[in-house]
Amino acid sequence: MPIMDMAPTLTELGERLARLRAELTRRGLAGFVTPRADAHQGEYVPPHDARLAWLTGFTGSAGTVIVLRDEAAIFVDGRYTLQVRDEVDTQLITPLPSMEISPEDWIAKNLKKDDRLGYDPWLHTPDGVARMQKACARAGAKLEPCTDNPVDAVWADQPPPPKAAIIPYPIEYAGEESSAKRARIAEAVTKTPAAATVLTMPDSIAWLLNIRGGDVTHSPLPLSFAILYADGRTELFLDPDKISDGLAAHLGDQVSLRDPGQLGPALDALGKQGRRVLLDTSTAASWISSRLEAAGAKLVAGADPCALPKARKNATEIAGMKKAHIRDGAALSNFLAWLDQAAAGGGLDEITASDKLQSFREATGCLRDLSFPTISGAGPNGAIVHYRASPKSNRLLEAGNLYLLDSGAQYLDGTTDVTRTIAIGNPSTEQCDRFTRVLKGHISLSTIRFPRGVTGAHLDVLARAALWKAGLDYDHGTGHGVGCYLGVHEGPQSISRRPNSVALEPGMIVSNEPGYYKQGAYGIRIENLVLVTEPQSIAGGERDMMGFAPLTLAPIDLRLVARALLSDEEAAWLNAYHRQVRESLTPLVDAGTKAWLASATRAI
């Protein structure tokens, strides 16, 4: 069941809040915290875990609601300040921007002395629980874990947990045997030092064991837990109904399949032996850390040991990602050629356009899923960073509009994510100015060379400089990591103003997506995925330098480019990029697209 379909009416929302408050009163709780999360802290949650959407109507990918006896507040970041007011009854739940007031500050201000605030330890990390405990202490209140979730207790038609089959991911795509990965990660675990690590992130488990699943939309993830021991042995905890034919043979005799109910006893065994256990306290469920500590284990807090190796793509994964992006670029170009004709005729809306793009991807015969819900925003809807078209918001693509299209696909050999901004009719001088400033930032980041040790935080300013010179900016990060037939958003690398100590390394894939958004008018974003290249010498230089190579291949709308704002070097980059697009895609696009592609990638 799509989460969007679970949005309650105002009457239903009031009834649900009333039932939850009655349940909290029965338990002696003054309130309860419900994040948009499941036990794995993933980007997408299955319908079973869509508690925030069920309780509030808010369908964004991040947020937290706190329900007290007489008031409730929902906290969202800057991506969702407009959406939350459209979806939530603000007379019952107050929307608050998390960048201005944190849930913890609100807790400290609104709880009363001796109040008991409940939380589900499966849905919060140890780090998050520690912050809430401090907030409760400031109010003289107590934070209390619930053995079962009170939202579940009043959610009569809650969907069942997902049970999609877990299947092997062939070596022809993975590029490295699971046994080699397990030996490598186990060695890293012993150096922390620890005797085992508990893995809770499904993408880490999928990568480590060369498996994929289907428990959530848009990411081929197997919701499961694993314990990797220092000798490379692994216990995989999963619903037996998910075990597909051949899975056990694929995993080998060093990987044991366990029922989820055996996770607790396995953690207890580590504790009774007094073992040191590596755990990522920023992503693991608080339930796991509490169980380990109660049993006597010594926690070693550290990053998920699979995260960084997973981010460094091997040669096979890089080759697969390149193939996926050429295939995807041809499908997108077929769509853009169709769009020019369809939009000129009038009557084209956001949902129809989005569906048409999906049909072009499906025509490749290789599409497994979209990598995220397509952002198809015309005119003012394009200014909503994480907009999602609905029958209520659906707009026509009208002359004078900018059309922002952010989309991606999942293929067995790779994951794509690309944004293009398209002029519908003749763009204004202002639109061309803003677009070209975004393009200048995109080119600046695309062409930078940098030494080892540089992080994305060091580079973020390059994407913003042309906008800053005009007194403009955007409020989202510039780049995120991307998995290989895994999550379209993955860490630990990023390009953002936020501090990040993880250096960019060869083989990492990040997005390059500066933007500009004029509220109520239009939005602009240009996004390519890029590969961090191996260090190479520069003539006359003293240090080898890394750089970025484009993976995404799709035309950038030349109708929006103000040539006078580009330097000759920037224009040369754009011409070279478009030549690469044309040469790579022309053999694959439809016959009717070839002439359009030649014109769309012409030199300026």
C-alpha positions as CSV (number, residue, x, y, z in Angstrom):
1,M,0.0,0.0,0.0
2,P,1.6,3.3,-1.0
3,I,2.1,5.6,1.9
4,M,0.4,8.4,0.0
5,D,-2.8,6.3,0.1
6,M,-2.7,6.2,3.9
7,A,-3.2,10.0,4.3
8,P,-6.1,10.4,6.8
9,T,-9.0,12.8,6.5
10,L,-9.2,15.5,9.1
11,T,-11.8,13.5,11.0
12,E,-9.7,10.3,10.9
13,L,-6.7,12.2,12.1
14,G,-8.5,13.6,15.1
15,E,-9.8,10.1,15.9
16,R,-6.3,8.6,15.7
17,L,-4.8,11.2,17.9
18,A,-7.6,10.6,20.4
19,R,-7.1,6.9,20.4
20,L,-3.3,7.3,20.9
21,R,-3.8,9.7,23.8
22,A,-6.2,7.3,25.5
23,E,-3.6,4.5,25.1
24,L,-0.9,6.7,26.5
25,T,-3.1,7.6,29.5
26,R,-3.7,3.8,30.1
27,R,0.0,3.3,30.2
28,G,0.6,6.3,32.5
29,L,2.6,8.2,29.8
30,A,2.4,11.9,29.3
31,G,3.4,11.6,25.7
32,F,5.1,9.6,23.0
33,V,7.7,10.3,20.3
34,T,7.1,8.9,16.8
35,P,9.8,9.4,14.2
36,R,9.7,8.6,10.5
37,A,11.8,5.5,11.0
38,D,11.9,1.7,11.2
39,A,14.3,-0.5,13.1
40,H,16.9,0.0,10.4
41,Q,16.8,3.8,10.1
42,G,16.5,3.5,6.3
43,E,15.5,6.2,3.8
44,Y,12.3,4.2,2.9
45,V,10.1,2.5,5.4
46,P,7.6,-0.3,4.5
47,P,3.9,0.5,5.0
48,H,4.0,-1.5,8.3
49,D,6.3,1.1,9.8
50,A,4.7,4.2,8.3
51,R,3.5,5.3,11.7
52,L,4.2,9.0,11.2
53,A,2.2,9.1,8.0
54,W,-0.7,7.1,9.5
55,L,-0.8,9.3,12.6
56,T,-0.3,12.7,11.1
57,G,-0.8,12.5,7.3
58,F,2.7,13.7,6.6
59,T,4.4,11.7,3.9
60,G,7.9,13.2,3.8
61,S,11.1,11.2,4.2
62,A,12.1,12.7,7.5
63,G,10.2,14.0,10.5
64,T,9.2,13.4,14.1
65,V,5.9,14.0,15.9
66,I,5.6,14.3,19.7
67,V,2.1,13.8,21.1
68,L,1.5,15.1,24.6
69,R,-1.8,15.1,26.5
70,D,-3.0,18.5,25.2
71,E,-0.7,19.4,22.4
72,A,1.4,17.9,19.6
73,A,4.2,19.1,17.4
74,I,5.7,17.8,14.2
75,F,9.3,18.6,13.3
76,V,10.5,18.8,9.7
77,D,13.6,20.1,7.9
78,G,13.7,22.8,5.3
79,R,12.7,20.4,2.5
80,Y,9.2,20.0,3.9
81,T,8.2,23.3,5.5
82,L,5.5,23.7,2.7
83,Q,4.5,20.1,2.3
84,V,3.9,19.6,6.0
85,R,1.3,22.4,6.1
86,D,-0.5,20.9,3.1
87,E,-0.7,17.4,4.7
88,V,-1.1,18.0,8.4
89,D,-4.1,19.5,10.3
90,T,-2.3,22.4,11.9
91,Q,-5.1,22.9,14.4
92,L,-4.3,19.5,15.9
93,I,-0.5,19.3,15.3
94,T,1.8,22.3,15.2
95,P,4.5,22.1,12.4
96,L,7.9,23.3,13.6
97,P,11.1,23.7,11.6
98,S,13.7,21.4,13.1
99,M,16.6,23.8,12.1
100,E,15.1,26.5,14.4
101,I,13.8,24.4,17.3
102,S,14.9,20.8,17.9
103,P,12.5,18.1,19.2
104,E,14.8,18.0,22.3
105,D,14.4,21.7,23.0
106,W,10.7,21.4,22.6
107,I,10.6,18.4,25.0
108,A,12.6,20.3,27.6
109,K,10.2,23.3,27.3
110,N,6.8,21.4,27.2
111,L,7.2,18.4,29.6
112,K,6.2,18.9,33.2
113,K,8.1,17.6,36.3
114,D,7.7,13.9,36.8
115,D,6.1,13.4,33.3
116,R,7.0,10.1,31.6
117,L,7.7,10.4,27.9
118,G,7.5,7.1,26.0
119,Y,9.5,6.0,23.0
120,D,10.0,2.8,21.0
121,P,13.7,1.7,21.4
122,W,13.6,0.0,18.0
123,L,12.9,3.3,16.3
124,H,15.6,5.5,17.9
125,T,19.4,5.2,18.0
126,P,21.5,5.3,21.2
127,D,22.7,8.7,20.2
128,G,19.1,9.9,19.7
129,V,18.0,8.4,23.0
130,A,20.9,10.1,24.9
131,R,19.7,13.5,23.5
132,M,16.1,12.9,24.5
133,Q,17.2,11.8,28.0
134,K,19.1,15.1,28.5
135,A,16.0,17.0,27.4
136,C,13.7,15.2,29.8
137,A,16.2,15.7,32.6
138,R,16.1,19.5,31.9
139,A,12.3,19.3,32.5
140,G,12.5,17.1,35.5
141,A,10.8,14.3,33.5
142,K,11.7,10.8,32.6
143,L,12.2,9.1,29.3
144,E,10.8,5.6,29.2
145,P,11.2,2.8,26.6
146,C,8.0,1.0,25.6
147,T,8.1,-2.8,25.2
148,D,5.6,-2.4,22.4
149,N,4.7,0.6,20.3
150,P,1.5,2.3,21.5
151,V,0.8,3.5,17.9
152,D,0.7,-0.1,16.8
153,A,-1.7,-0.8,19.6
154,V,-4.3,1.6,18.2
155,W,-3.6,1.0,14.5
156,A,-6.3,-1.6,13.8
157,D,-5.5,-2.2,10.1
158,Q,-1.7,-1.9,10.2
159,P,-0.2,-3.6,7.2
160,P,1.9,-6.8,8.0
161,P,5.7,-6.6,7.9
162,P,7.2,-7.2,4.4
163,K,8.4,-10.6,3.4
164,A,10.0,-10.1,0.0
165,A,12.3,-12.9,-1.1
166,I,16.0,-12.3,-0.6
167,I,18.0,-13.3,-3.7
168,P,21.7,-13.7,-4.6
169,Y,23.4,-10.7,-6.3
170,P,25.6,-12.3,-9.0
171,I,29.4,-11.8,-9.0
172,E,29.1,-10.4,-12.5
173,Y,27.6,-7.3,-10.9
174,A,29.1,-7.3,-7.4
175,G,32.7,-7.7,-8.6
176,E,33.9,-9.3,-5.4
177,E,32.9,-12.5,-3.6
178,S,31.1,-12.2,-0.3
179,S,33.8,-14.3,1.4
180,A,36.5,-11.8,0.5
181,K,34.4,-8.9,1.7
182,R,33.6,-10.7,5.0
183,A,37.3,-11.4,5.6
184,R,38.2,-7.8,4.8
185,I,35.6,-6.3,7.1
186,A,36.3,-8.8,9.9
187,E,39.9,-7.8,9.9
188,A,38.9,-4.2,10.2
189,V,36.6,-5.1,13.1
190,T,39.4,-6.8,15.0
191,K,41.5,-3.6,14.7
192,T,38.9,-1.5,16.6
193,P,39.4,-3.8,18.6
194,A,36.2,-5.9,18.9
195,A,35.3,-9.6,18.6
196,A,32.2,-8.9,16.5
197,T,30.0,-6.2,14.9
198,V,26.3,-6.0,14.7
199,L,25.1,-4.8,11.3
200,T,21.7,-3.1,11.2
201,M,21.7,-1.2,7.9
202,P,20.2,-3.4,5.2
203,D,22.3,-1.8,2.5
204,S,25.5,-2.8,4.4
205,I,24.2,-6.4,4.8
206,A,23.2,-6.5,1.1
207,W,26.6,-5.3,0.0
208,L,28.5,-7.6,2.4
209,L,26.7,-10.8,1.5
210,N,26.0,-10.0,-2.2
211,I,22.3,-10.3,-1.8
212,R,19.3,-8.0,-2.7
213,G,15.7,-7.9,-1.5
214,G,12.5,-6.0,-2.0
215,D,11.1,-5.1,1.4
216,V,10.9,-1.4,0.6
217,T,10.1,0.6,-2.5
218,H,12.8,2.1,-4.7
219,S,15.7,0.3,-3.0
220,P,16.4,-3.5,-3.4
221,L,17.0,-4.0,0.3
222,P,16.5,-7.1,2.5
223,L,15.3,-5.9,5.9
224,S,17.4,-8.0,8.2
225,F,20.1,-7.9,10.9
226,A,23.5,-9.6,11.0
227,I,26.4,-10.3,13.3
228,L,29.9,-10.5,11.8
229,Y,32.4,-12.2,14.0
230,A,36.2,-11.7,13.9
231,D,36.8,-14.9,12.1
232,G,34.5,-13.9,9.2
233,R,31.5,-16.1,10.4
234,T,28.2,-14.3,10.0
235,E,24.8,-14.8,11.4
236,L,22.0,-13.4,9.3
237,F,18.7,-12.8,11.1
238,L,15.7,-12.7,8.8
239,D,12.1,-13.9,8.4
240,P,12.3,-17.5,7.1
241,D,9.6,-16.6,4.5
242,K,12.2,-14.4,2.8
243,I,14.6,-17.3,2.1
244,S,14.7,-18.0,-1.6
245,D,15.8,-21.1,-3.4
246,G,19.6,-21.2,-3.6
247,L,20.1,-18.5,-1.0
248,A,21.8,-20.8,1.5
249,A,24.1,-22.3,-1.1
250,H,25.0,-18.8,-2.3
251,L,25.9,-17.6,1.2
252,G,28.0,-20.7,2.0
253,D,28.6,-22.6,5.2
254,Q,30.2,-19.6,7.0
255,V,26.9,-17.7,7.0
256,S,24.1,-19.1,9.2
257,L,20.5,-18.2,8.7
258,R,18.7,-17.4,11.9
259,D,15.1,-16.5,12.8
260,P,14.7,-12.9,14.0
261,G,13.7,-14.1,17.4
262,Q,17.3,-15.5,17.9
263,L,18.9,-12.0,17.7
264,G,18.3,-11.3,21.3
265,P,19.9,-14.5,22.6
266,A,22.8,-14.0,20.2
267,L,23.4,-10.6,21.7
268,D,23.1,-12.1,25.2
269,A,25.8,-14.6,24.3
270,L,28.2,-11.9,23.3
271,G,27.5,-10.2,26.6
272,K,27.9,-13.2,28.8
273,Q,31.3,-13.8,27.2
274,G,32.2,-10.2,28.0
275,R,33.0,-9.5,24.4
276,R,33.8,-6.2,22.8
277,V,31.2,-5.4,20.2
278,L,31.5,-2.7,17.5
279,L,28.2,-0.9,17.0
280,D,27.3,2.2,15.0
281,T,25.4,4.2,17.6
282,S,24.3,6.7,15.0
283,T,22.3,4.2,13.0
284,A,21.6,1.1,15.2
285,A,18.5,0.7,17.2
286,S,18.7,1.6,20.9
287,W,17.1,-1.8,21.7
288,I,20.3,-3.5,20.4
289,S,22.8,-1.4,22.4
290,S,20.6,-1.8,25.6
291,R,20.4,-5.5,25.2
292,L,24.2,-5.8,24.7
293,E,25.0,-3.7,27.7
294,A,22.5,-5.4,29.9
295,A,24.1,-8.8,29.0
296,G,27.6,-7.5,29.9
297,A,29.0,-6.7,26.5
298,K,31.5,-3.9,26.1
299,L,30.3,-1.5,23.3
300,V,32.8,-0.1,20.9
301,A,31.1,2.9,19.3
302,G,32.2,3.4,15.7
303,A,31.1,3.8,12.2
304,D,29.4,0.9,10.3
305,P,32.5,-1.0,9.1
306,C,30.8,-1.7,5.7
307,A,29.9,1.9,4.9
308,L,33.3,3.2,3.6
309,P,34.3,0.0,1.7
310,K,30.8,0.0,0.1
311,A,31.2,3.6,-1.0
312,R,34.5,2.8,-2.8
313,K,33.1,1.1,-5.9
314,N,35.3,-1.6,-7.5
315,A,36.0,-1.8,-11.2
316,T,33.1,-4.1,-11.9
317,E,30.6,-1.8,-10.1
318,I,32.0,1.3,-11.9
319,A,31.7,-0.4,-15.3
320,G,28.1,-1.4,-14.4
321,M,27.2,2.1,-13.3
322,K,28.6,3.5,-16.6
323,K,26.4,1.1,-18.6
324,A,23.4,1.9,-16.5
325,H,23.9,5.6,-17.0
326,I,24.2,5.3,-20.8
327,R,21.1,3.3,-21.0
328,D,19.3,5.7,-18.7
329,G,20.5,8.7,-20.6
330,A,19.1,7.3,-23.8
331,A,15.7,6.8,-22.2
332,L,15.8,10.3,-20.7
333,S,16.8,11.8,-24.1
334,N,13.9,10.0,-25.8
335,F,11.6,11.5,-23.2
336,L,13.0,15.0,-23.6
337,A,12.6,14.9,-27.3
338,W,9.0,13.7,-26.8
339,L,8.5,16.5,-24.2
340,D,9.4,19.3,-26.6
341,Q,6.6,18.2,-28.9
342,A,4.0,17.3,-26.3
343,A,4.5,20.5,-24.2
344,A,4.2,22.7,-27.3
345,G,0.8,21.2,-28.0
346,G,-0.5,22.2,-24.5
347,G,-2.5,20.2,-22.0
348,L,0.5,18.3,-20.6
349,D,0.6,17.9,-16.9
350,E,3.2,16.9,-14.3
351,I,1.8,13.4,-13.6
352,T,1.4,12.6,-17.3
353,A,4.9,13.7,-18.0
354,S,6.3,11.7,-15.1
355,D,4.5,8.6,-16.2
356,K,5.7,9.0,-19.7
357,L,9.3,9.2,-18.6
358,Q,8.8,5.9,-16.6
359,S,7.5,4.3,-19.8
360,F,10.7,5.2,-21.7
361,R,12.7,3.6,-18.9
362,E,10.5,0.5,-18.9
363,A,11.1,0.3,-22.7
364,T,14.8,-0.5,-22.0
365,G,13.7,-3.9,-20.7
366,C,16.1,-3.5,-17.8
367,L,14.2,-1.3,-15.3
368,R,13.8,-2.9,-11.9
369,D,12.3,0.1,-10.1
370,L,12.5,3.9,-9.9
371,S,15.3,4.9,-7.5
372,F,13.0,7.4,-5.8
373,P,9.6,9.0,-6.5
374,T,10.0,11.3,-9.5
375,I,10.0,15.0,-8.7
376,S,8.0,16.5,-11.6
377,G,7.4,20.2,-10.8
378,A,6.1,22.8,-13.2
379,G,6.3,26.5,-12.4
380,P,5.9,27.2,-8.7
381,N,5.8,23.5,-7.9
382,G,9.5,23.3,-9.0
383,A,10.4,25.6,-6.2
384,I,9.4,22.9,-3.7
385,V,12.7,21.0,-3.3
386,H,11.2,17.5,-2.6
387,Y,7.9,18.1,-4.4
388,R,5.7,15.1,-5.4
389,A,2.9,15.6,-7.8
390,S,-0.6,14.5,-6.6
391,P,-4.0,14.8,-8.2
392,K,-4.5,17.8,-5.9
393,S,-1.3,19.7,-6.8
394,N,-0.9,18.5,-10.4
395,R,-0.1,21.5,-12.7
396,L,0.0,21.9,-16.5
397,L,3.3,22.6,-18.1
398,E,2.5,26.0,-19.5
399,A,4.4,28.5,-21.7
400,G,6.8,30.6,-19.6
401,N,7.2,27.8,-17.0
402,L,10.4,26.1,-16.0
403,Y,9.9,22.4,-15.6
404,L,12.1,20.7,-12.9
405,L,12.4,17.0,-13.4
406,D,14.4,15.0,-10.9
407,S,14.3,11.2,-11.5
408,G,16.3,8.0,-11.3
409,A,16.2,4.3,-11.9
410,Q,17.3,1.0,-10.5
411,Y,19.0,-1.4,-12.9
412,L,20.8,-4.6,-11.9
413,D,24.1,-3.0,-12.9
414,G,23.6,0.4,-11.4
415,T,21.5,3.2,-9.8
416,T,20.8,6.5,-11.5
417,D,19.7,10.0,-10.3
418,V,19.5,12.9,-12.7
419,T,17.9,16.3,-12.6
420,R,17.2,18.5,-15.6
421,T,15.4,21.9,-15.8
422,I,13.5,22.4,-19.0
423,A,12.2,25.7,-20.5
424,I,8.5,25.4,-21.6
425,G,8.2,28.1,-24.3
426,N,10.5,31.1,-24.2
427,P,12.3,31.6,-20.8
428,S,12.7,35.0,-19.2
429,T,15.9,36.9,-18.8
430,E,15.8,36.3,-15.1
431,Q,15.3,32.5,-15.6
432,C,18.2,32.3,-17.9
433,D,20.4,34.3,-15.5
434,R,19.5,32.0,-12.5
435,F,19.9,28.9,-14.6
436,T,23.3,29.9,-15.9
437,R,24.6,30.7,-12.4
438,V,23.5,27.3,-11.3
439,L,25.2,25.8,-14.3
440,K,28.4,27.8,-13.5
441,G,28.4,26.2,-10.0
442,H,27.8,22.8,-11.6
443,I,30.8,23.3,-14.0
444,S,33.0,24.6,-11.2
445,L,32.5,21.5,-9.2
446,S,32.8,19.2,-12.2
447,T,36.2,20.6,-13.2
448,I,37.9,21.0,-9.8
449,R,41.1,19.0,-9.1
450,F,41.8,18.2,-5.4
451,P,44.4,16.2,-3.3
452,R,43.8,13.3,-1.0
453,G,42.2,14.3,2.3
454,V,39.7,16.8,0.8
455,T,36.1,16.3,1.9
456,G,32.9,17.4,0.3
457,A,32.5,20.2,2.8
458,H,35.7,21.7,1.4
459,L,34.3,21.8,-2.1
460,D,30.7,22.9,-1.5
461,V,31.4,26.6,-1.9
462,L,32.4,26.0,-5.5
463,A,28.8,25.1,-6.5
464,R,27.4,28.3,-4.8
465,A,29.9,31.0,-5.7
466,A,28.2,32.3,-8.8
467,L,24.9,32.4,-6.9
468,W,26.4,34.1,-3.9
469,K,27.8,36.9,-6.1
470,A,24.2,37.7,-7.0
471,G,22.9,37.4,-3.4
472,L,21.4,34.0,-4.1
473,D,21.7,30.6,-2.6
474,Y,19.9,27.2,-2.0
475,D,19.1,25.5,1.2
476,H,20.0,21.8,0.5
477,G,23.3,19.9,0.2
478,T,25.1,19.9,-3.1
479,G,25.9,16.2,-3.3
480,H,25.2,12.8,-1.8
481,G,26.7,9.4,-2.2
482,V,24.9,6.8,-4.4
483,G,24.9,3.0,-4.2
484,C,25.3,0.4,-6.9
485,Y,21.9,-1.2,-7.3
486,L,21.4,-0.1,-3.7
487,G,20.2,3.1,-2.1
488,V,20.1,6.3,-4.2
489,H,21.4,8.1,-1.1
490,E,24.3,6.5,0.7
491,G,27.1,7.8,2.9
492,P,29.5,8.4,4.4
493,Q,30.6,10.9,1.8
494,S,28.7,14.0,0.8
495,I,29.1,17.5,-0.6
496,S,27.6,20.0,1.8
497,R,28.2,22.9,4.1
498,R,27.7,20.5,7.0
499,P,30.9,19.3,8.6
500,N,32.0,15.9,7.2
501,S,35.3,14.3,8.2
502,V,35.0,11.6,5.5
503,A,37.5,12.4,2.6
504,L,36.5,11.8,-1.0
505,E,38.3,8.8,-2.4
506,P,38.7,7.2,-5.8
507,G,35.7,5.0,-6.7
508,M,33.2,7.0,-4.7
509,I,30.1,8.3,-6.5
510,V,28.5,11.5,-5.6
511,S,25.8,13.8,-7.0
512,N,26.6,17.3,-8.2
513,E,23.3,19.2,-7.9
514,P,23.3,22.9,-7.2
515,G,20.0,24.7,-7.5
516,Y,18.0,27.9,-7.1
517,Y,14.4,28.2,-6.0
518,K,12.1,31.2,-6.2
519,Q,9.2,30.5,-4.0
520,G,5.9,30.7,-5.8
521,A,7.5,31.0,-9.2
522,Y,10.0,28.4,-10.3
523,G,12.8,26.0,-9.4
524,I,16.1,25.2,-11.0
525,R,18.4,22.2,-10.4
526,I,21.1,20.6,-12.6
527,E,22.2,17.2,-11.3
528,N,24.8,14.7,-12.6
529,L,26.3,11.8,-10.8
530,V,30.1,11.9,-10.9
531,L,32.8,9.4,-10.1
532,V,35.8,10.4,-8.0
533,T,38.8,9.6,-10.2
534,E,42.3,8.2,-9.4
535,P,45.0,10.8,-8.5
536,Q,46.9,11.9,-11.6
537,S,49.7,14.3,-12.1
538,I,49.3,17.8,-13.4
539,A,51.9,19.3,-15.7
540,G,54.3,21.3,-13.5
541,G,52.5,20.3,-10.3
542,E,53.9,18.8,-7.2
543,R,51.0,16.6,-6.0
544,D,48.8,14.1,-7.8
545,M,45.2,15.3,-7.9
546,M,41.8,13.6,-8.0
547,G,38.8,14.9,-9.8
548,F,35.3,14.1,-11.0
549,A,34.3,12.2,-14.1
550,P,30.6,12.4,-15.2
551,L,28.5,9.3,-15.1
552,T,25.2,11.0,-16.0
553,L,24.8,11.6,-19.8
554,A,21.8,13.8,-20.8
555,P,21.5,17.2,-22.5
556,I,21.4,20.4,-20.5
557,D,18.8,22.8,-21.9
558,L,20.7,25.3,-24.0
559,R,17.7,27.5,-24.3
560,L,18.3,28.5,-20.7
561,V,22.0,29.2,-21.0
562,A,23.0,32.9,-21.0
563,R,26.3,32.6,-23.0
564,A,27.5,36.0,-21.9
565,L,27.7,34.8,-18.3
566,L,29.9,31.8,-19.1
567,S,33.6,32.1,-19.4
568,D,35.3,30.5,-22.5
569,E,36.5,27.7,-20.3
570,E,33.0,27.0,-19.0
571,A,31.6,27.0,-22.5
572,A,34.3,24.6,-23.5
573,W,33.3,22.3,-20.7
574,L,29.7,22.4,-21.7
575,N,30.5,21.7,-25.4
576,A,32.8,18.8,-24.4
577,Y,30.2,17.3,-22.1
578,H,27.5,17.6,-24.8
579,R,29.8,16.0,-27.3
580,Q,30.3,13.0,-24.9
581,V,26.5,12.9,-24.5
582,R,25.9,12.9,-28.2
583,E,28.5,10.3,-29.1
584,S,27.5,8.0,-26.3
585,L,23.7,8.2,-26.8
586,T,23.1,8.6,-30.5
587,P,23.5,4.8,-31.2
588,L,20.9,4.0,-28.5
589,V,18.1,6.6,-28.9
590,D,15.0,6.2,-31.0
591,A,15.3,7.2,-34.7
592,G,13.1,10.2,-34.2
593,T,15.3,11.4,-31.3
594,K,18.6,11.5,-33.2
595,A,18.1,14.9,-34.9
596,W,16.7,16.4,-31.7
597,L,19.7,15.1,-29.7
598,A,22.1,16.6,-32.3
599,S,20.5,20.0,-31.9
600,A,20.2,19.7,-28.1
601,T,23.9,19.0,-27.8
602,R,25.2,21.5,-30.4
603,A,28.2,23.6,-29.5
604,I,27.7,27.1,-28.3
